[in-house]
Amino acid sequence: MLTDAPFFSDIADGPDGGRAFWCDTADGVRIRLGLWRPQEDAGESAGTLLLFPGRTEYIEKYGRTVRHFAAAGLTTLVVDWRGQGLADRLIEDKMSGHVLHFDDYQHDVTAMVDAARELDLPKPWFVLGHSMGGGIALKSVMDGLPVAGASFSAPMWGIRISAALRPVAWSLGWSSRSVGFDHVYAPGTSPQSYVLVEPFEKNRLTTDVESYQHMIAQVTAHPELTIGGPSLRWLYESLLGTRQMWRRPSPDLPCLCLLGSEEDIVDVSRVHDRMSRWPGGELEIAEGARHEVLQEAPRIRDALIGKLVDFYASVRDRHAPSGADAQAPGSATPSRRQA
């Protein structure tokens, strides 16, 4: 059952009429869902986009991006994952990015899909997963998420850690569970929001000053939305979860993946490996872009959002609406393109 939740339209800068709902998961965690419907002049419905944000993110961060989707006739449903945004925080330290098991995010996905059905959101459905949300989305489509196509932005199919430090990360994460300090922040991180402590000149998110300032303004206006660094438990569970997914085959589902040429947060080699073995999958490399490819300089951002809109339209045109709950077959060979 959905009930009204706070929605901060003052910082979202999204389409008119955005709203949010509380939703309970099967394991008793309260999450928040945000909904934007298309503009009235957008014409016939183009379907629904299930948007899976990254770690530290929140519904309102995607308002500007959703403007483009709404103009194209897409309904968008966004989630605040457990442990971040306005969803239930899981430990006493509210600023820690924490999760008990990476698969726990699938409870949030199930609740989100149930809510989409309760709201009778138009089909076909698509998924867009950014960063950590890309890892969650990959697991979801592997397990049969009822979407007609999958798209990803800088997906966390692996975490960028130097070869020398990777064994340390594994051992610290594993041992922290048995000695009771798995809530401690991962080395090199803190309780503070990244955008509030990292100057623009050194940031790894975007090359666009205005977009970075917009992120700062959002978390300054509503600090309750943000979190700091990940816990050791989150780090270990994410390393374990992404390794388990890496061993599984790609689903036979239309796929578009966006990746910046200057990506420095997720494991780029894992993205290339996955897309090389995704039937019909397309990898779009955005030259000059960093991690937040959808919040980059306008010339980059607008081109990539256009690619996404065209991808959803092509999938919709190839498959009847009744096929939105089926995993539609793609073509035989993946491709790599430059934006």
C-alpha positions in Angstrom: 0.0 0.0 0.0 1.4 3.4 -1.0 1.0 6.5 1.1 2.1 10.1 0.4 5.7 11.0 1.2 7.6 14.3 1.2 8.8 15.5 -2.2 11.1 18.4 -2.6 10.0 20.1 -5.8 12.0 23.2 -4.8 15.3 21.4 -5.6 14.2 18.8 -8.2 13.7 21.1 -11.1 11.7 18.4 -12.8 8.5 18.3 -14.7 5.4 19.7 -13.0 3.3 17.3 -11.0 6.1 15.2 -9.4 5.1 13.4 -6.2 6.5 10.8 -3.8 5.2 7.7 -1.9 6.2 5.6 1.0 6.4 1.9 0.3 7.2 -1.0 2.6 9.4 -3.9 1.5 8.8 -7.5 2.3 11.6 -7.4 4.9 10.1 -4.4 6.7 12.2 -1.5 5.4 10.4 1.7 4.4 11.6 3.2 1.1 10.5 6.2 -0.9 9.4 6.2 -4.6 9.1 9.3 -6.8 6.8 9.6 -9.8 6.8 11.9 -12.7 4.2 11.5 -15.5 4.6 12.9 -19.1 3.7 16.4 -20.1 0.2 16.8 -21.4 1.4 17.8 -24.8 3.8 14.8 -25.1 1.2 12.8 -27.0 0.7 9.0 -26.8 2.3 7.3 -23.8 5.8 5.9 -24.5 5.8 3.6 -21.6 7.4 3.7 -18.1 11.1 4.0 -17.0 12.1 2.4 -13.8 15.1 4.6 -12.7 17.6 3.0 -10.3 19.9 5.7 -8.8 23.4 5.3 -7.6 24.9 5.2 -4.1 24.4 8.4 -2.1 21.6 9.5 -4.6 18.0 10.5 -4.1 14.9 10.9 -6.2 15.1 14.7 -6.7 18.6 14.5 -8.2 17.0 13.2 -11.4 14.5 15.9 -11.9 16.3 17.6 -14.7 17.0 14.3 -16.5 13.3 13.3 -16.2 12.3 16.5 -17.9 13.7 15.0 -21.1 11.9 11.7 -20.6 8.6 13.3 -19.8 8.8 15.4 -23.0 9.2 12.1 -24.9 6.1 10.7 -23.3 7.7 8.5 -20.7 6.5 8.0 -17.2 9.4 7.8 -14.7 9.4 6.0 -11.3 12.5 6.6 -9.2 13.5 4.9 -5.9 15.3 6.0 -2.7 17.2 2.8 -1.9 17.3 1.5 1.7 20.0 3.4 3.6 19.9 6.6 1.6 17.6 9.5 0.6 14.5 9.5 2.8 14.4 5.7 3.0 15.0 4.0 6.3 18.7 4.2 7.4 19.9 0.9 8.5 22.4 1.7 11.3 22.7 4.4 14.0 25.2 6.4 11.9 22.7 8.0 9.5 25.5 9.2 7.2 27.0 5.8 6.5 26.2 4.1 3.2 25.4 0.6 4.6 23.7 -2.6 3.6 23.6 -6.0 5.2 23.6 -8.0 1.9 23.8 -6.7 -1.7 20.8 -8.8 -2.6 18.7 -6.9 0.0 18.3 -4.2 -2.7 16.2 -6.7 -4.6 13.5 -6.3 -1.9 13.4 -2.7 -2.9 13.1 -3.6 -6.5 10.2 -6.0 -5.8 8.4 -3.3 -3.9 9.0 -0.8 -6.7 7.6 -3.2 -9.3 4.6 -3.9 -7.1 4.0 -0.1 -6.8 4.3 0.3 -10.6 1.5 -2.3 -10.9 -0.6 -0.7 -8.2 -0.2 2.7 -10.0 -1.1 1.0 -13.3 1.9 2.6 -15.0 1.9 2.3 -18.8 3.8 -0.4 -20.6 6.2 -1.2 -22.0 8.5 -0.8 -19.0 12.2 -0.1 -19.3 15.0 0.1 -16.6 17.8 2.7 -16.3 20.4 2.0 -13.7 23.2 4.4 -12.8 26.4 3.4 -10.9 25.3 1.2 -8.0 21.8 1.2 -9.5 23.3 -0.3 -12.6 24.6 -3.2 -10.5 21.2 -3.6 -8.9 19.5 -3.4 -12.3 21.8 -6.0 -13.8 21.0 -8.5 -11.0 17.3 -7.6 -11.5 17.2 -8.3 -15.2 19.2 -11.5 -14.8 16.5 -12.6 -12.4 13.6 -11.6 -14.7 12.7 -8.0 -14.1 9.6 -7.4 -16.3 11.1 -4.9 -18.7 11.3 -4.7 -22.5 14.8 -3.2 -22.5 17.7 -2.4 -20.1 19.9 0.7 -20.1 22.8 1.6 -17.9 24.9 4.7 -17.0 28.4 4.1 -15.6 27.1 0.8 -14.1 28.8 -0.6 -11.0 29.6 -4.0 -12.4 32.8 -3.8 -10.5 34.5 -1.2 -8.3 37.7 0.6 -9.3 40.3 -0.4 -6.8 44.0 -0.6 -7.5 45.4 -4.2 -7.8 47.6 -3.6 -4.7 44.6 -2.5 -2.5 42.0 -5.0 -3.8 43.2 -7.8 -1.4 43.1 -5.3 1.5 39.6 -4.3 0.6 38.4 -7.9 0.6 40.1 -8.8 3.8 39.0 -5.7 5.7 35.4 -6.2 4.5 35.3 -9.8 5.4 37.0 -9.5 8.8 35.0 -6.5 9.9 31.8 -8.6 10.0 33.2 -11.0 12.6 34.7 -8.4 14.9 31.8 -6.0 14.9 33.2 -3.0 13.0 31.5 -3.5 9.6 29.7 -0.2 10.2 33.1 1.7 10.0 33.7 3.8 7.0 35.8 2.3 4.2 39.3 3.7 4.1 39.6 7.1 2.5 35.9 8.0 3.0 34.1 10.0 5.7 30.6 10.9 6.9 30.5 14.0 4.8 28.8 14.4 1.4 31.3 14.1 -1.4 30.1 17.3 -3.2 30.4 19.4 -0.1 34.0 18.5 0.6 35.5 17.9 -2.9 36.2 21.1 -4.9 35.0 21.1 -8.5 38.5 21.1 -9.8 39.2 17.7 -8.3 35.8 16.1 -8.6 35.4 12.8 -10.4 31.7 13.2 -11.2 31.3 15.9 -13.9 33.2 18.4 -16.0 30.2 20.8 -15.9 30.5 23.5 -13.2 26.7 24.3 -13.3 25.7 20.7 -12.7 28.1 20.3 -9.8 26.8 23.5 -8.3 23.3 22.2 -8.6 24.2 19.0 -6.7 25.8 21.2 -4.0 22.7 23.4 -3.8 20.4 20.3 -3.5 22.2 18.7 -0.5 22.7 22.1 1.1 19.0 22.8 1.0 18.0 19.3 2.2 20.9 17.7 3.9 18.6 14.9 5.2 18.7 13.4 1.6 22.4 12.8 1.6 24.9 10.2 3.0 28.7 10.1 3.2 31.1 7.3 2.4 30.3 3.5 2.3 30.7 1.2 5.3 33.1 -1.7 5.2 30.1 -4.0 5.1 28.7 -2.2 2.0 32.2 -2.4 0.3 32.5 -6.2 1.0 28.9 -6.9 -0.1 29.3 -4.9 -3.2 32.6 -6.6 -4.2 31.0 -10.0 -3.5 27.7 -9.1 -5.4 29.4 -7.7 -8.5 31.8 -10.7 -8.6 28.9 -13.1 -8.5 27.1 -11.3 -11.3 30.3 -11.2 -13.4 30.2 -15.0 -13.6 26.6 -15.1 -14.9 25.7 -14.7 -18.6 24.1 -11.6 -19.9 20.3 -11.8 -20.4 18.9 -11.9 -24.0 17.4 -8.4 -23.6 17.9 -5.2 -25.7 20.6 -3.1 -23.9 22.3 0.3 -24.2 25.1 1.2 -21.8 26.6 4.7 -21.5 30.1 5.2 -20.2 32.4 8.3 -19.9 35.9 8.1 -21.3 37.1 9.7 -18.1 35.3 7.2 -15.8 37.2 6.8 -12.5 34.8 5.3 -10.0 33.5 2.0 -11.4 35.6 -0.8 -12.9 35.8 0.1 -16.6 37.2 -3.3 -17.6 34.1 -5.1 -16.1 31.8 -2.8 -18.2 33.7 -3.6 -21.4 33.8 -7.3 -20.6 30.0 -7.5 -19.8 29.0 -5.6 -23.0 31.3 -7.8 -25.1 29.1 -10.7 -24.1 25.7 -9.1 -24.2 23.7 -10.3 -27.2 22.8 -7.2 -29.2 24.1 -4.9 -26.5 25.5 -1.5 -27.4 28.2 0.4 -25.5 28.2 4.1 -26.0 31.5 5.9 -25.0 31.0 9.6 -24.2 34.3 11.3 -24.9 35.4 13.7 -22.2 32.7 12.6 -19.7 33.2 11.6 -16.1 31.0 9.4 -13.9 27.8 11.4 -14.0 27.3 11.1 -17.8 23.7 12.3 -17.5 24.8 15.4 -15.6 27.6 16.4 -17.8 28.1 19.4 -20.0 25.0 20.0 -22.2 26.6 18.9 -25.4 27.4 15.5 -23.8 24.3 15.2 -21.7 21.7 16.0 -24.3 23.3 13.7 -26.9 23.3 10.8 -24.4 19.7 11.4 -23.2 18.7 11.5 -26.9 20.4 8.1 -27.4 18.3 6.7 -24.4 15.0 8.1 -25.7 15.8 6.7 -29.2 16.7 3.3 -27.7 13.4 3.1 -25.7 11.5 4.1 -28.9 13.3 1.4 -31.0 12.5 -1.3 -28.5 8.9 -0.2 -28.2 8.6 -0.2 -32.0 10.1 -3.7 -32.3 7.9 -5.3 -29.7 4.2 -5.3 -29.1 3.1 -3.7 -25.7 2.0 -7.1 -24.5 5.6 -8.2 -24.7 6.8 -5.7 -22.1 6.8 -8.4 -19.4 9.0 -10.6 -21.6 12.7 -10.5 -22.1 12.8 -9.6 -25.8 15.6 -11.1 -27.9 18.2 -8.8 -29.3 20.5 -9.2 -32.3 23.7 -11.2 -32.3 26.6 -8.9 -31.9 27.4 -6.1 -29.4 28.7 -2.8 -30.7 30.8 0.0 -29.3 30.2 3.6 -30.4 31.5 7.1 -29.5 29.1 9.9 -28.5 
